Amino acid sequence: MGTVRHLRLVPQSGMKPQITTPPAWTEPIEAFLANLARSGAPKPTLTLRSYHLRRFACDSQVDPWSATTLDLTDHIDRREWSGSTMKTFRSTMREFYRWAMLHSLTDRNPAELLPRVRVAAGVPRPAEEDALEAALADSDTRTRLMVRLAAYAGLRCREIALVHTDDLVRDLVGWSLVVHGKGDRIRYVPLPDDLARDLLAFADGPGWLFPGLIDGHLSAQYVSKLIARVLPGATAHQLRHRFATRAYQLGGRDIRAVQELLGHASVATTQIYTGVESDAVRRAALAAA
């Protein structure tokens, strides 16, 4: 891989809280979030932790050091949450009260008794090739490049929004893209030569590839909306699933390599994207037949 001349600081757009936080919770929440930020927690994690804490504080109207396990379970029961959201809420509250105990703000953790949440394993949902072909045929140049980055490089919408001309690098083996992923993690994704050339040709000089009014580049939400307009019956994220599935099936079935390409912290997540377990089960069954 060639030498990268820079590491850019990527601006992050926070979500403004719309919840009125009870006074008793304000200082503890802010101190907890500041501690998380100092430990390197990414902005989306801080936003999610903040939302769950403020939502519980506002809805329950109990003092943070008087809250009980029953208060927490009542809060969960009043919502039609998915398993993953319940798991995130449980994690937030456990982490908050552990921090509070460590700083002698309370002597108990009501979230410790919340039952463990089991989240059902997902299944791969790759976009159909017909849908991809239709999207490429029916979109303008800008949207077509977004679709190609998702389908042929596996980028998330936020990562597409953050593509900068400085992120396109070339070495002896070809073009790669420096991708600014979740948690400010950097990864390198090889690009087809034609895609790299088209990205450079589209760029209006050095800078963000998809400029916008906020932070200088488009938002992830707007990228998702543009792709959805031209992608019949599928989503931008399903293009990422499509990339993962093909990279695994046609690239030697190397799950670790696909994990690196997608920027997943856990290989278990990559297995969901690629359907690796069901694929292995099928091959085992056919081998025994």
C-alpha positions as CSV (number, residue, x, y, z in Angstrom):
1,M,0.0,0.0,0.0
2,G,1.4,3.5,-0.9
3,T,2.2,6.1,1.7
4,V,-0.8,8.2,2.8
5,R,0.3,11.8,3.1
6,H,-2.3,12.8,5.7
7,L,-4.8,11.9,8.3
8,R,-7.8,14.3,8.0
9,L,-9.9,15.3,11.0
10,V,-13.5,14.4,9.9
11,P,-16.1,16.8,11.2
12,Q,-19.0,15.0,12.9
13,S,-22.5,16.4,13.0
14,G,-24.2,15.8,16.4
15,M,-27.9,15.3,16.9
16,K,-29.3,18.2,19.0
17,P,-31.2,16.8,22.0
18,Q,-34.9,17.5,21.9
19,I,-35.5,16.2,25.5
20,T,-35.8,18.4,28.6
21,T,-33.5,16.7,31.1
22,P,-34.6,16.9,34.8
23,P,-32.1,19.0,36.8
24,A,-31.0,16.1,39.0
25,W,-29.8,14.2,35.9
26,T,-28.1,17.0,34.0
27,E,-24.7,17.1,35.7
28,P,-24.3,13.3,36.1
29,I,-25.1,12.7,32.5
30,E,-22.8,15.4,31.2
31,A,-20.0,14.1,33.4
32,F,-20.6,10.5,32.3
33,L,-20.5,11.6,28.6
34,A,-17.4,13.6,29.1
35,N,-15.7,10.6,30.6
36,L,-16.7,8.5,27.6
37,A,-15.4,11.1,25.3
38,R,-12.1,11.2,27.0
39,S,-11.9,7.4,26.7
40,G,-12.2,7.7,22.9
41,A,-15.9,6.8,22.4
42,P,-17.1,7.9,19.0
43,K,-19.7,10.6,18.5
44,P,-22.5,8.3,17.5
45,T,-22.0,6.3,20.7
46,L,-22.1,9.5,22.8
47,T,-25.3,10.6,21.0
48,L,-27.0,7.2,21.6
49,R,-25.9,7.0,25.3
50,S,-27.1,10.6,25.8
51,Y,-30.5,9.9,24.2
52,H,-31.2,6.8,26.3
53,L,-30.2,8.4,29.6
54,R,-32.2,11.7,28.9
55,R,-35.2,9.8,27.6
56,F,-35.3,7.6,30.8
57,A,-34.8,10.6,33.0
58,C,-37.5,12.6,31.4
59,D,-40.1,9.7,31.2
60,S,-39.5,8.2,34.7
61,Q,-39.1,11.5,36.6
62,V,-37.1,9.7,39.3
63,D,-33.9,10.8,40.9
64,P,-30.9,9.0,39.3
65,W,-29.8,7.6,42.6
66,S,-33.3,6.5,43.6
67,A,-34.1,4.6,40.3
68,T,-34.8,1.0,40.7
69,T,-34.6,-2.1,38.5
70,L,-38.4,-1.9,38.3
71,D,-38.3,1.7,37.0
72,L,-35.9,0.5,34.2
73,T,-38.0,-2.5,33.2
74,D,-41.2,-0.3,33.2
75,H,-39.4,2.0,30.8
76,I,-38.6,-0.8,28.5
77,D,-42.0,-2.4,28.7
78,R,-43.7,0.8,27.6
79,R,-41.8,0.7,24.3
80,E,-42.0,-1.5,21.3
81,W,-38.3,-1.8,21.0
82,S,-36.4,-4.2,18.9
83,G,-34.0,-6.6,20.6
84,S,-31.0,-4.6,19.6
85,T,-32.5,-1.4,21.0
86,M,-33.3,-3.1,24.3
87,K,-29.7,-4.4,24.4
88,T,-28.3,-0.9,23.8
89,F,-30.5,0.6,26.5
90,R,-29.4,-2.1,29.0
91,S,-25.8,-1.5,28.1
92,T,-26.1,2.3,28.5
93,M,-27.7,2.1,32.0
94,R,-25.3,-0.6,33.2
95,E,-22.3,1.5,32.1
96,F,-23.8,4.7,33.6
97,Y,-24.3,3.2,37.0
98,R,-21.0,1.5,37.0
99,W,-19.4,4.8,36.4
100,A,-21.5,6.4,39.1
101,M,-20.4,3.7,41.6
102,L,-16.8,4.2,40.7
103,H,-17.1,7.9,41.5
104,S,-19.0,7.3,44.7
105,L,-22.2,8.9,43.4
106,T,-24.2,5.8,44.4
107,D,-23.6,2.5,46.0
108,R,-25.8,0.3,43.8
109,N,-26.4,-0.4,40.1
110,P,-30.1,-1.1,39.4
111,A,-29.3,-2.0,35.8
112,E,-27.2,-5.0,36.8
113,L,-30.4,-7.0,37.4
114,L,-31.9,-6.3,34.0
115,P,-32.2,-9.6,32.1
116,R,-29.8,-10.3,29.3
117,V,-31.2,-9.5,25.9
118,R,-30.7,-12.1,23.2
119,V,-30.8,-10.7,19.7
120,A,-31.7,-13.1,16.9
121,A,-29.0,-13.5,14.3
122,G,-29.7,-11.6,11.1
123,V,-29.7,-12.9,7.6
124,P,-27.9,-11.4,4.6
125,R,-30.0,-9.1,2.5
126,P,-28.0,-8.3,-0.6
127,A,-29.6,-6.1,-3.2
128,E,-30.6,-8.0,-6.4
129,E,-28.4,-7.5,-9.4
130,D,-31.4,-6.4,-11.4
131,A,-32.1,-3.6,-8.9
132,L,-28.4,-2.6,-9.1
133,E,-28.4,-2.5,-12.9
134,A,-31.6,-0.4,-12.9
135,A,-30.1,2.0,-10.4
136,L,-26.9,2.5,-12.4
137,A,-29.0,3.0,-15.6
138,D,-31.5,5.5,-14.1
139,S,-29.3,7.7,-12.0
140,D,-27.3,10.9,-12.7
141,T,-23.5,10.8,-12.4
142,R,-23.3,11.8,-8.7
143,T,-25.9,9.3,-7.5
144,R,-24.4,6.6,-9.8
145,L,-21.0,7.1,-8.1
146,M,-22.7,6.7,-4.7
147,V,-24.3,3.5,-5.8
148,R,-21.0,2.1,-7.1
149,L,-19.2,3.0,-3.9
150,A,-21.8,1.1,-1.9
151,A,-22.1,-1.9,-4.3
152,Y,-18.5,-2.2,-5.4
153,A,-16.6,-1.0,-2.4
154,G,-19.0,-1.8,0.5
155,L,-19.1,1.7,1.9
156,R,-21.8,2.9,4.4
157,C,-23.8,6.0,3.5
158,R,-21.8,8.1,6.0
159,E,-18.5,6.8,4.6
160,I,-19.7,7.8,1.1
161,A,-20.6,11.3,2.3
162,L,-17.0,11.7,3.7
163,V,-15.1,10.7,0.6
164,H,-12.4,13.3,-0.1
165,T,-10.2,13.6,-3.1
166,D,-7.2,13.1,-0.8
167,D,-8.6,9.7,0.1
168,L,-7.9,8.3,-3.4
169,V,-4.4,6.8,-3.3
170,R,-2.5,4.7,-5.8
171,D,0.5,2.4,-5.5
172,L,2.1,-0.3,-7.6
173,V,-0.9,-2.7,-7.4
174,G,-3.6,-0.2,-8.1
175,W,-6.1,2.3,-6.6
176,S,-7.4,2.2,-3.0
177,L,-9.7,4.4,-1.0
178,V,-9.0,5.6,2.5
179,V,-12.3,5.1,4.2
180,H,-13.3,7.0,7.4
181,G,-15.4,4.5,9.2
182,K,-17.3,4.1,12.4
183,G,-15.5,5.2,15.6
184,D,-13.1,7.3,13.4
185,R,-11.4,4.0,12.3
186,I,-9.5,4.2,9.1
187,R,-9.4,1.3,6.6
188,Y,-8.2,0.9,3.0
189,V,-10.5,-0.5,0.4
190,P,-9.1,-1.5,-3.1
191,L,-11.0,0.2,-5.9
192,P,-11.6,-1.0,-9.5
193,D,-9.5,1.2,-11.8
194,D,-12.6,2.5,-13.7
195,L,-14.3,3.5,-10.4
196,A,-11.2,5.4,-9.2
197,R,-10.9,7.2,-12.5
198,D,-14.6,8.1,-12.6
199,L,-14.4,9.5,-9.0
200,L,-11.4,11.7,-9.9
201,A,-13.1,12.9,-13.1
202,F,-16.2,13.8,-11.2
203,A,-14.3,15.8,-8.5
204,D,-14.5,19.6,-9.0
205,G,-10.9,20.1,-7.9
206,P,-9.4,19.1,-4.5
207,G,-12.0,18.6,-1.7
208,W,-15.1,16.7,-0.7
209,L,-16.3,14.5,-3.5
210,F,-19.9,15.2,-2.6
211,P,-20.0,18.8,-1.2
212,G,-22.8,20.0,0.9
213,L,-23.9,22.9,3.1
214,I,-23.3,21.2,6.5
215,D,-19.6,20.4,7.4
216,G,-18.8,20.9,3.8
217,H,-20.1,17.6,2.6
218,L,-23.5,15.9,2.2
219,S,-25.1,14.1,5.2
220,A,-25.4,10.3,5.4
221,Q,-29.1,10.7,5.4
222,Y,-29.1,12.6,2.2
223,V,-26.8,10.1,0.5
224,S,-29.2,7.3,1.6
225,K,-32.2,9.3,0.2
226,L,-30.5,9.8,-3.2
227,I,-29.7,6.1,-3.5
228,A,-33.1,5.0,-2.4
229,R,-34.7,7.1,-5.2
230,V,-33.0,5.0,-7.9
231,L,-32.9,1.7,-6.2
232,P,-36.2,-0.2,-6.7
233,G,-37.2,-2.4,-3.8
234,A,-33.8,-2.2,-2.0
235,T,-31.8,0.1,0.3
236,A,-28.3,1.5,0.2
237,H,-27.3,-0.8,3.0
238,Q,-28.4,-3.8,0.9
239,L,-25.8,-2.7,-1.6
240,R,-23.2,-3.1,1.1
241,H,-24.6,-6.6,1.8
242,R,-24.3,-7.3,-1.9
243,F,-20.6,-6.3,-1.8
244,A,-20.0,-8.5,1.3
245,T,-21.7,-11.5,-0.2
246,R,-19.8,-11.4,-3.5
247,A,-16.5,-10.6,-1.8
248,Y,-16.9,-13.7,0.3
249,Q,-18.2,-16.1,-2.3
250,L,-16.0,-15.0,-5.2
251,G,-12.9,-13.9,-3.2
252,G,-11.9,-17.3,-1.8
253,R,-14.3,-17.4,1.1
254,D,-11.9,-15.5,3.4
255,I,-14.2,-14.1,6.1
256,R,-11.4,-12.2,7.8
257,A,-10.6,-10.3,4.6
258,V,-14.2,-9.4,4.1
259,Q,-14.3,-8.2,7.8
260,E,-11.4,-5.9,7.1
261,L,-13.0,-4.6,3.9
262,L,-16.3,-3.8,5.7
263,G,-14.6,-2.3,8.7
264,H,-16.5,-4.5,11.2
265,A,-15.1,-4.7,14.7
266,S,-16.6,-8.2,15.1
267,V,-16.3,-11.1,12.6
268,A,-19.8,-12.2,13.8
269,T,-21.3,-9.1,12.2
270,T,-19.5,-10.0,8.9
271,Q,-20.9,-13.5,9.1
272,I,-24.4,-12.0,9.1
273,Y,-23.6,-9.9,6.1
274,T,-22.2,-12.8,4.1
275,G,-24.4,-15.7,5.3
276,V,-21.2,-17.6,6.0
277,E,-22.7,-20.0,8.5
278,S,-25.6,-21.0,6.3
279,D,-23.2,-21.3,3.4
280,A,-21.0,-23.6,5.5
281,V,-24.0,-25.7,6.6
282,R,-25.1,-26.1,3.0
283,R,-21.7,-27.2,1.8
284,A,-21.4,-29.7,4.6
285,A,-24.8,-31.2,3.8
286,L,-24.0,-31.5,0.1
287,A,-20.7,-33.1,0.9
288,A,-22.5,-35.7,2.9
289,A,-25.1,-36.4,0.3
